[in-house]
Amino acid sequence: MGLSMRDITRIEGADSAKVADWLAERLSAAGGGAITIPGGSTPFPILADLIARHGGAIDWAGWQVWPNDDRIVPEDHEASNTGKIRALLEPAGARIVALAEDAEPPHFALTWLGMGPDGHIASLFPNTDPQADDPQAIRRLTPDPLPPHAPFDRITLTIPALVDTQAILFTLGGAADKRAVFDGALRGEHDLPIARLLRAAHQRGIPVTVFT
């Protein structure tokens, strides 16, 4: 069964500056709270644009920033999402929260997600069989296969933690293969992690914005 498009806003052909503008407007209006943001190659140029173009308009001291997931490496390792997020946003005044298995994620003002071509979100890869009713908010797990560019165990927010939010933002980076997987999830053509998360968001009436 496909999902209704009424809660999906699509923005085509957006560069990092346009996403940064969208984020700045939303964060400035909210004033403070907690957000969770992805790792990987897509978000960090956007965050750099956000700081450079709008840093002064956002009261970063009012924001708590959680990574969606991280590789189990020290923060000074080049593969650490938390380390990169901290380097960009902590100097601006944000509080960066590293994931730990006993942490209790808050209700997020915004969940910002990327997605892999295999339909994974955060570190919820297909082999991990993520559940919308997972009793745990955070899990440590091992992707299979391990991505060759980041062959590390992971710690990740689960679907219930990710959808405990006011809104969801996806940045797909203009990749046609990712868009096809995302659209297939909307049409109910598969049961990959992205499809499970979108169903959970739809059931809660959470608005979703997708930059492609």
Order of alpha helices (4+ residues) and beta strands (2+ residues): beta-alpha-beta-alpha-beta-beta-alpha-beta-beta-beta-beta-alpha-beta-alpha-alpha-beta
